[in-house]
Amino acid sequence: MDVLVVGGAGYIGSHCVRQLLAAGHRPVVLDNLSQGHRAAVPAGVRLVVGEMDDQALVRRVLREERIGLVMHFAALINVGESVRQPERYHRNNVVATLGLLAAMEAEDVRRLVFSSTCATYGVPERMPMSEDLPQRPINPYGQNKLDVENALRGLAAEGRMRFAAFRYFNAAGAAEDGAIGEDHAPETHLIPLAIAAALGRRPPLEVFGADYPTPDGTCLRDYVHVDDLARAHIAVFPKLEAPGAALFYNLGTGVPTSVRDILLAVDCATGKAVPHTFGPRREGDPPALYADASKARRELGWEPRHATIDPIVATAVRWHLAHPAGFGDR
């Protein structure tokens, strides 16, 4: 299939581009490079630099490349920043997405795979988290993603779009072949921050909270390898042939991993202790968030190849050791 990957130069999108190639599909990337990297796009894959709400551009690419399906990863993702800049997040994550959808409809491209988030649930009522939980976001980022999900629901109900929305937990790791990895500016994700601290590339890591009602006092989260995420997105393609398809899947390993577990995994993979301090809890951080991904396993035949945190962290450490400046384009 010919697939337009919007945000395909970013962290998750670029890994999905490589998995598309491995599965025999032909990806085309649209990215404004505000968060992504040219070097993350494989040689031979067309990269169109532009905005997803530039309808003339998107329509031209859809026509020229004979696109049959769109995968949408382009979003601002910093939760704290979304609280400080809610209008910017709404414009980029919601309004621009509606522009993308309008361009798709105008070119009769009716299949979409959407990158959503477990943040749509807010503070969950139970663990592990299944897709039938109430969705009550507690920050603008989570609300943005829910707004898009609701727009897609409406389009699907009218027969105008077929979609699958994947609600991620914590994407982590680097490509299994070491070709690409995680490079954000600024970096806000725990694993790359812990690796940088262990390697002496940044000050000691600040851990937010050591007094949670968890086995070791630190937050529990669900870390899923980025290549495993990508494979799930491709596994759903056949289901988007069904008229009116409106699909939602949690993606996680279902294994709760604490911040201290992460520090130990980084210690082991680098051979260096992670220097760290403990600070107060961050407002809005629930003690635990981890997935019930049995629906994806059952319906898509999806099974994470990296089931525990140690091999996930090991792929990230290999990337960061080999690429001390990341992609080197910032």
C-alpha positions as CSV (number, residue, x, y, z in Angstrom):
1,M,0.0,0.0,0.0
2,D,1.1,3.6,-0.6
3,V,0.9,5.3,2.8
4,L,1.3,9.0,3.8
5,V,3.0,9.2,7.2
6,V,2.3,12.6,8.6
7,G,4.9,13.4,11.2
8,G,7.1,10.6,9.7
9,A,10.4,12.3,10.6
10,G,9.5,12.3,14.3
11,Y,10.3,9.6,16.9
12,I,7.4,7.2,16.6
13,G,6.6,8.2,13.0
14,S,10.1,7.5,11.7
15,H,10.1,4.0,13.3
16,C,6.8,3.3,11.7
17,V,8.2,4.3,8.3
18,R,10.9,1.7,8.6
19,Q,8.4,-0.9,9.7
20,L,6.2,-0.1,6.7
21,L,9.2,-0.7,4.4
22,A,10.0,-4.0,6.1
23,A,6.4,-5.0,5.6
24,G,6.5,-4.2,1.9
25,H,4.5,-1.0,1.9
26,R,5.6,2.3,0.3
27,P,5.7,5.2,2.7
28,V,5.8,8.9,1.9
29,V,6.6,11.3,4.7
30,L,5.0,14.7,5.4
31,D,6.7,16.6,8.2
32,N,7.3,20.3,9.1
33,L,10.6,19.3,10.8
34,S,9.7,21.3,13.9
35,Q,10.2,18.2,16.0
36,G,11.4,15.6,13.5
37,H,14.7,15.0,11.7
38,R,15.6,14.7,8.0
39,A,18.2,12.0,9.0
40,A,15.4,9.9,10.5
41,V,13.8,9.4,7.1
42,P,15.4,6.5,5.2
43,A,17.1,7.0,1.9
44,G,14.7,6.6,-1.0
45,V,11.6,7.6,0.9
46,R,10.1,10.9,-0.3
47,L,10.1,13.6,2.4
48,V,7.7,16.5,1.8
49,V,8.4,19.4,4.2
50,G,5.2,21.2,5.0
51,E,2.2,21.6,7.3
52,M,-0.5,19.1,7.6
53,D,-3.2,21.8,7.4
54,D,-1.8,23.1,4.1
55,Q,-4.7,21.5,2.2
56,A,-3.4,22.4,-1.3
57,L,-0.1,20.7,-0.5
58,V,-1.7,17.7,1.2
59,R,-4.1,17.2,-1.7
60,R,-1.3,17.4,-4.2
61,V,0.7,14.7,-2.4
62,L,-2.3,12.4,-2.0
63,R,-2.9,12.6,-5.7
64,E,0.7,12.4,-6.9
65,E,1.6,9.5,-4.7
66,R,-1.8,7.7,-5.1
67,I,-2.1,7.4,-1.3
68,G,-4.5,4.8,0.0
69,L,-4.1,5.3,3.7
70,V,-2.8,8.1,6.0
71,M,-0.9,7.5,9.3
72,H,-1.0,10.6,11.6
73,F,1.7,11.1,14.2
74,A,2.1,14.9,14.0
75,A,1.4,16.4,17.4
76,L,2.9,18.5,20.1
77,I,3.2,16.1,23.0
78,N,4.6,17.9,26.1
79,V,1.9,17.7,28.7
80,G,3.3,20.5,30.9
81,E,3.7,22.8,27.9
82,S,0.1,22.1,26.9
83,V,-1.0,23.5,30.2
84,R,1.0,26.7,29.6
85,Q,0.2,27.0,25.9
86,P,-3.3,25.5,25.5
87,E,-4.2,27.6,22.4
88,R,-1.0,26.6,20.6
89,Y,-1.7,22.9,21.3
90,H,-5.3,23.2,20.2
91,R,-4.3,24.8,16.9
92,N,-1.6,22.3,16.1
93,N,-3.2,19.1,17.5
94,V,-6.9,19.7,16.7
95,V,-7.4,22.4,14.2
96,A,-4.5,21.3,11.9
97,T,-5.7,17.7,12.1
98,L,-9.2,18.8,10.9
99,G,-7.5,20.5,7.9
100,L,-5.7,17.2,7.2
101,L,-9.0,15.3,7.3
102,A,-10.6,17.8,5.0
103,A,-7.9,17.3,2.5
104,M,-8.2,13.6,2.7
105,E,-11.9,13.7,2.1
106,A,-11.5,16.0,-0.9
107,E,-9.2,13.4,-2.4
108,D,-11.4,10.5,-1.4
109,V,-8.7,9.0,0.9
110,R,-10.9,7.4,3.6
111,R,-8.5,5.4,5.8
112,L,-6.6,6.8,8.7
113,V,-4.4,5.4,11.5
114,F,-4.3,8.0,14.3
115,S,-1.7,8.3,17.1
116,S,-3.7,8.9,20.3
117,T,-2.8,8.5,24.0
118,C,-3.7,7.0,27.3
119,A,-3.9,10.6,28.5
120,T,-7.5,10.7,27.1
121,Y,-8.5,8.6,30.2
122,G,-7.2,11.1,32.8
123,V,-7.0,9.5,36.2
124,P,-8.3,6.0,35.6
125,E,-10.9,4.3,37.6
126,R,-9.1,0.9,37.6
127,M,-5.9,-0.9,36.6
128,P,-5.0,-2.3,34.2
129,M,-6.6,0.3,31.8
130,S,-9.0,-1.1,29.2
131,E,-10.6,0.7,26.3
132,D,-14.0,1.0,27.9
133,L,-12.8,3.2,30.8
134,P,-14.4,6.7,30.9
135,Q,-12.3,9.4,29.1
136,R,-11.8,12.4,31.4
137,P,-8.5,14.2,30.4
138,I,-6.9,16.3,33.0
139,N,-4.6,18.3,30.7
140,P,-5.0,20.1,27.3
141,Y,-2.8,17.5,25.5
142,G,-5.1,14.6,26.5
143,Q,-8.2,16.8,25.6
144,N,-6.7,17.5,22.2
145,K,-6.4,13.8,21.4
146,L,-9.9,13.1,22.7
147,D,-11.3,15.9,20.5
148,V,-9.8,14.3,17.4
149,E,-11.1,10.9,18.4
150,N,-14.5,12.4,18.7
151,A,-14.3,14.1,15.3
152,L,-13.2,10.8,13.8
153,R,-16.2,9.0,15.5
154,G,-18.5,11.5,13.9
155,L,-17.0,11.1,10.4
156,A,-17.1,7.3,10.7
157,A,-20.7,7.3,11.8
158,E,-21.5,9.3,8.6
159,G,-19.6,6.8,6.4
160,R,-16.9,9.5,5.6
161,M,-13.9,7.9,7.2
162,R,-12.5,4.5,8.5
163,F,-10.0,4.8,11.3
164,A,-8.1,3.2,14.0
165,A,-6.9,5.2,17.0
166,F,-4.1,3.8,19.1
167,R,-3.9,5.0,22.7
168,Y,-0.2,4.7,23.6
169,F,1.3,4.3,27.0
170,N,5.0,5.2,27.2
171,A,6.8,4.7,23.9
172,A,10.4,3.9,24.6
173,G,13.6,2.4,23.1
174,A,15.3,2.7,19.7
175,A,15.1,0.8,16.5
176,E,16.2,-2.8,16.8
177,D,18.8,-2.3,14.1
178,G,20.2,0.8,15.8
179,A,19.5,3.1,12.8
180,I,17.3,5.6,14.5
181,G,16.3,6.5,18.1
182,E,14.9,9.2,20.3
183,D,16.1,12.8,20.0
184,H,13.8,15.5,21.3
185,A,14.7,19.1,22.0
186,P,14.2,19.7,24.8
187,E,14.1,16.1,26.0
188,T,11.4,15.3,28.6
189,H,11.2,11.5,28.5
190,L,12.5,9.6,31.5
191,I,14.7,6.9,29.8
192,P,16.8,9.3,27.6
193,L,17.1,11.7,30.5
194,A,18.3,8.9,32.8
195,I,20.8,7.6,30.1
196,A,22.2,11.1,29.6
197,A,22.7,11.5,33.4
198,A,24.4,8.1,33.6
199,L,26.8,9.1,30.8
200,G,27.6,12.4,32.3
201,R,25.9,14.4,29.6
202,R,23.5,16.2,31.8
203,P,23.1,17.0,35.5
204,P,21.7,14.5,38.0
205,L,18.2,13.3,37.1
206,E,15.4,14.7,39.3
207,V,12.8,12.1,40.2
208,F,9.4,13.5,41.0
209,G,8.1,11.8,44.0
210,A,9.3,8.9,46.2
211,D,6.2,8.6,48.4
212,Y,3.6,7.2,46.1
213,P,1.5,4.2,47.3
214,T,3.5,1.8,45.1
215,P,5.9,-1.0,46.0
216,D,9.0,1.3,45.9
217,G,7.4,4.7,46.3
218,T,7.9,5.9,42.7
219,C,5.4,6.1,39.9
220,L,4.5,3.0,37.9
221,R,4.2,3.3,34.1
222,D,3.9,1.0,31.1
223,Y,6.8,1.2,28.7
224,V,6.3,-0.2,25.2
225,H,9.0,-0.5,22.6
226,V,8.6,1.9,19.7
227,D,9.1,-0.8,17.0
228,D,6.3,-2.8,18.7
229,L,4.1,0.2,18.5
230,A,4.8,0.6,14.8
231,R,4.0,-3.1,14.1
232,A,0.5,-2.7,15.7
233,H,-0.2,0.2,13.4
234,I,0.5,-1.9,10.3
235,A,-1.4,-4.9,11.7
236,V,-4.6,-2.9,11.7
237,F,-4.6,-2.2,8.0
238,P,-6.9,-5.1,7.0
239,K,-9.6,-4.0,9.5
240,L,-9.8,-0.6,7.8
241,E,-11.4,-2.3,4.8
242,A,-14.7,-2.6,6.7
243,P,-17.2,0.2,6.0
244,G,-17.6,2.5,9.0
245,A,-14.6,1.1,10.9
246,A,-14.1,3.0,14.1
247,L,-11.4,1.2,16.1
248,F,-9.7,2.0,19.4
249,Y,-6.8,0.1,20.9
250,N,-4.6,0.5,24.0
251,L,-0.9,-0.3,23.3
252,G,1.3,-1.2,26.2
253,T,3.0,-4.3,27.6
254,G,0.7,-4.4,30.7
255,V,3.8,-4.6,32.9
256,P,4.0,-1.8,35.5
257,T,7.5,-0.4,35.7
258,S,8.6,2.0,38.4
259,V,11.0,4.9,38.1
260,R,13.5,3.0,40.3
261,D,13.1,0.1,37.9
262,I,14.1,2.4,35.0
263,L,17.2,3.6,36.9
264,L,18.3,0.0,37.6
265,A,17.8,-0.9,33.9
266,V,19.9,2.1,32.8
267,D,22.6,1.2,35.5
268,C,22.7,-2.3,34.0
269,A,22.8,-1.3,30.4
270,T,25.4,1.5,30.8
271,G,27.5,0.0,33.6
272,K,27.1,3.3,35.3
273,A,24.9,4.4,38.2
274,V,22.3,7.1,37.3
275,P,23.0,10.1,39.5
276,H,19.6,11.3,40.8
277,T,17.8,13.3,43.4
278,F,14.3,13.1,44.6
279,G,11.9,16.1,44.4
280,P,8.2,16.6,45.2
281,R,5.5,14.9,43.2
282,R,4.4,16.6,40.0
283,E,0.8,17.8,40.1
284,G,-1.5,15.5,38.1
285,D,0.8,12.5,38.1
286,P,-1.2,9.4,39.1
287,P,0.6,6.7,41.1
288,A,0.1,4.1,38.3
289,L,-0.8,3.9,34.7
290,Y,-0.6,0.6,32.8
291,A,-2.5,-1.0,29.9
292,D,-4.8,-3.8,29.3
293,A,-3.8,-4.4,25.7
294,S,-5.7,-7.7,25.3
295,K,-8.0,-6.2,22.7
296,A,-5.0,-5.5,20.4
297,R,-3.6,-8.9,21.1
298,R,-6.9,-10.6,20.3
299,E,-8.1,-8.6,17.3
300,L,-4.7,-7.8,15.6
301,G,-2.6,-10.7,16.6
302,W,-0.2,-8.2,18.1
303,E,2.4,-9.3,20.7
304,P,5.2,-7.0,21.9
305,R,8.6,-8.5,21.2
306,H,10.1,-6.5,24.0
307,A,8.0,-7.6,27.0
308,T,10.1,-6.2,29.8
309,I,12.0,-3.0,30.5
310,D,15.6,-4.3,30.3
311,P,15.7,-5.1,26.5
312,I,13.8,-1.8,25.8
313,V,16.3,0.2,27.7
314,A,19.2,-1.7,26.1
315,T,18.1,-0.6,22.6
316,A,17.9,3.0,23.8
317,V,21.4,2.9,25.4
318,R,22.9,1.5,22.2
319,W,21.4,4.4,20.2
320,H,22.6,7.1,22.6
321,L,26.1,5.6,22.9
322,A,26.5,5.6,19.1
323,H,24.8,9.0,18.6
324,P,26.0,11.3,21.4
325,A,24.6,14.3,19.5
326,G,21.4,12.6,18.4
327,F,20.8,13.2,14.8
328,G,23.1,16.2,15.0
329,D,20.7,18.6,13.2
330,R,19.8,20.9,16.1
